[in-house]
């Protein structure tokens, strides 16, 4: 949570979409949004039952965390477009990065944090052209200086090796895994 909160710029309207327990919304003094009344947190704060960012005319910063890539990108697509997006997915940040780049977003900050026995990836994006492509974009173009990057890379490499071992050799899944393995083994070139 600390990394997520640290990536939110000060000031303006902050909306925590899918606020769940309300800790992030409370820490940021943000408006917390949940899609069903039964999902609203019990903690005091400003909460709204809504579907994503739909009820807002303008949002300075949207925090969307803890959802899958398709859900997160769908919320961004339905808008309104915030000036800053802070995003986290438990799995699939590579698809989030690529999806944001395809939609005209540029990653301007990102970092890693321990979350139990896992490493969480959090990014901040702003409207603009993303200069990175391919594996560099999908892995995290700004993660190289993070103290946890080697551990994250080792985790991803092990996962891609498992995919390569299990997938039949002629399939796209196997070929994709092999491309990732080569990229990691080459030292993650730019």
MARKOL-90813 format. One record per residue: x, y negated, z of N, C-alpha, C, CB in turn. Coordinates in steps of 0.1 Angstrom, whole numbers, plus 5000, padded with zeros to 4 digits. Last residue first. Glycine has a CB too. Example, Ala and Ser with C-alpha at 12.3 -4.5 7.8 and 13.67 -1.06 7.14 Angstrom:
2
512850225071513750115071512950005079514150065057;513250575078512350455078513250335078511350455090;
//
This chain:
190
517650364763516750264760516050284747517350124761;517950704776518450594768517250494765519050644755;518150904798517050804797517550684789516550754811;520151094796520350984805519350874804521650924804;519551314782520451214776520651094784519851174762;517651444797518951494798519951404791518951624791;515351284790515851284804517351334804514951364813;515251354763515351214767515951204781513951144766;514851634764516051584757516251434762515851584742;512351644777513551704783514751644777513451854782;510651514758510951454771512151514777509651474780;510851714737511351574735511551494748510251494726;509751934750511151934746511651794743511252024733;507051844753507951864765509351874761507552004771;506351834726506351704734507251724746504951664738;506452104720507352004713507451874720506751974699;504452204737505852244738506752144732506052384731;502152064726502552054741504052094743501652144749;502052154700502452014703502851994717501251924699;503452484696502352394699502952254701501652444712;505352684692504852614680503852504683504252704670;505752804717506852724710506252644699507852814705;503252774743503852844731504652754723502652904722;504152664775503452644763504152724751503552494759;505952734796504552794796503852774782503652724807;508252584793508352734795506952794793508852754810;507352324790508052384779508152544781509452334778;506352284816505452274804506052354793505052134800;508652294831507652394833506652394821506852354846;510052074821510552204819509552314821511752224828;508351874830508351894816509052034813509151784809;508951894858507551914853507551944838506651794856;511651824859511151964863509751994858511251974878;511451564850512151654842511751804846513651634844;509951444871509351454857510051554849509451314851;511851474892510451534893509851554879509551444902;513951324882514151474885512751544886514951494898;512751074882513151134870513351284871514551064865;512351034910511151034901511551104888510650894898;515051024918514151134923512851144914513751094938;515850804904516450934901515651044906517850934908;514250594916514150634902514750764898514750524893;514350484941513750614940513650664925512350604945;515450224939516150324946515650464944516250294960;515150074907514450114919515250224926513050164915;516250014882516949964894516250004907517049814894;514450124863515850174864516550124877516550124852;511850034859512050114871513550144873511350244870;510849914837511449824847511849904860510549704850;509550094820510650014815511449934825510149924805;508650404824508650284832509750194829508650324847;507950604806508550634819508450524829509950684817;506850464784506050564791506550604805505750684783;509050304775507750244780507050344789506850204768;510850504769511250404778509950334784512150294772;509550664749509850724763510150614773510950814762;507950394732508350534733508550574747509650554726;508950054739508150154732508650294736508250134717;508949714751509449854752508449944744509649894766;507649464750508849484742509349634741509949404746;504349394748505249474755506449504746504549604760;502949074746503449184738504549264747504149134725;500248994769501448964761501949094754502548914770;498948954802498648954787499948924780497548854783;500749154826500149024822499849034807501048904825;501049384853500949354838500249224836500349464830;502749584875502049454874502149424859502549344883;502549914889502949814879502149694880502949874865;503750194907502850074907503349974897502650014921;503950524915504350424906503250314906504550484892;504950724943503850644936504550544927502950584946;506051044949506450904946505450834938507850904939;505051264976505151214962505751074961503751214956;504451335001505551404995505751364980505351554996;503351015010503451155014504651225008502151235010;504650824989503250844993503150984997502250804981;507150584983506850714989505350714993507650755001;507150384954507050394968506750534972505950294973;508450174928508150304933508050304948509250404928;507349914905508149974915507650114919508249884927;507349634882506949764887507849824897506749864875;506449364861507049414874506549554876506749314886;505349324837506349224841506949254855505649084842;504249464808504649494822505649394826505149644823;501749324788503149334790503449364805503949214785;498949414767499549374780501049404780498849464791;497549494744498049364745498549314759497049264740;496849754743495749664744496249514746494949694757;499149904742498249904730497149804731497650044729;499949854769500749804757499849794745502049884755;497950014782498049864784498849794773498649834797;498650264772497350214770497250064772496250274779;501250304783501050304768499650234765501050444763;500650294811501550194804501350184789503050244807;498750504813498350364816499350264810498450344832;500350724806499250684797498750544800498150784799;502150714827502650704814501550664804503350834809;500550764849501050624847501650604833502050584858;499451014857499150954844499650814842497750964841;498251014890498951084879498551014866498451234878;497350804906498150914912498850994902497151004920;498050474894497350604892498050714899497150634877;497750134897498450254902497450364899498650244917;498249784889497649914887498550024893497449934872;497349454886498149544894497549684894498349484908;497149204862496649334866497649404874496249414853;496248864857497248964862496549094866498048904874;494048754846495348694843496448784846495548554849;491548994835492248914845493548854840492549004857;488948994813490349014814490948934825491048994800;485749114827486649014820488149044822486248874824;486249434810486549304815485649244825486549214803;486349674797485049614799485149474805484149694809;489049744798488449714785487049644787488149844778;489549794825490249684818489449644805491749714815;487950014828487649904836488249774829488149914850;489350194811487950154808487550034815487050274811;491750224824491750154812490350114807492450234801;490750374847491450244848491450164836492950264853;489750604834488850514842489550374843488650574856;492150704822490950664814490050574821490150794809;493850744845494150654834492950614826495150714825;492050764877492750824865492950714854491950934860;492750564906491850614896492750684885490950504890;494350414924493750544928492850604918493150524941;493550074916494450174921493650304925495250124934;493649764905492949884902493850004906492449894887;493249434911493949544916493149674913494249534931;493449144892492649264895493549374900491849314882;493548794896494248924897493249034900495348914908;491548614886492948584885493748714886493448484896;488648634867489448704878490948664876489248854878;485448524858486948504857487548574869487348364856;482948624863483148544851484648534848482548404852;482048944874482848824875482948754862484248864880;480749194872479949074877480748944877479449114891;482749374859481549324852480849204858480549424851;484849514869484949364869483749294864486149324862;483149794881484449734877484349584879484649764863;480049774889480849854880482049774875479949904868;479349714924479349674910480149774902479949534908;478849574954478549694947478449654932477149764952;481349414973480349404962480049534956480749294952;482649255002482449374993481249354984482349495001;484749115023483849075013483749185003484248945006;484749255057485349195045484349155035486349285039;485249515081484749385077485449335065484849285089;484949865072485749755077485149625073487249765073;483550055058482950005071483749885076482950115081;483350025022484050055035483349995047485449995034;480950185001481550065006482250095020480449955008;479750404991481150404990481850284997481650414976;477050364991477550455001479050465001477050594998;476650194969476650134983477250234993475250104987;479050224943477850274950477850224964477750434949;481350114933480250134924478950184930480650234913;482949834948482749974948481449994939482550044962;485349584954484249634946484149784946484449584931;486349324975486449464973485149504965486549544986;488149034972486749084971486949234967485949014960;490948994995490349014981488849054982491049114973;492848975013491748885014490948875001492148745019;494849165012494949055002493848955004494849114989;494049335033495349285033495549165024496449385029;491449405024491649335036492949265036491449425048;492049555000491249434999491349345012489749464998;493549765012494149665003493349535002494349734989;491449875029492749835034493449725025493649945037;489149995019489149855021490449795027488049815031;488650255010488750225025488850085029489950295031;487650154980487650274988487650235003488950354985;487649974959488349934971488450054981487749824977;487349944931487450074937488150064950488150174928;489249664927488249744921488449884926488349744905;489749374942490249514944489149604939490549544959;490449064930489449164931490049304932488449154919;491148734937491748874937490548964939492848894948;491548414926490548514929491148654927489348504920;494348224939493348264930492448374935494048314917;497448334956496448244952495448304942497048124945;500348524947499548444957498548354950500448354966;500348834929500848694931499848614940500848624917;501049154940499949064938500448914940498749094947;503049314949503049284934501949184931502949404926;502549374975503749284972503749244957505049354975;500549564974500249424979501349324975500049424995;501949784965500849734957500549584961499549814960;503849814986504249784972503149724964504849904965;502049885007502849765008503449724994504049785017;500850125000500050005000500949875000499150005012;
//
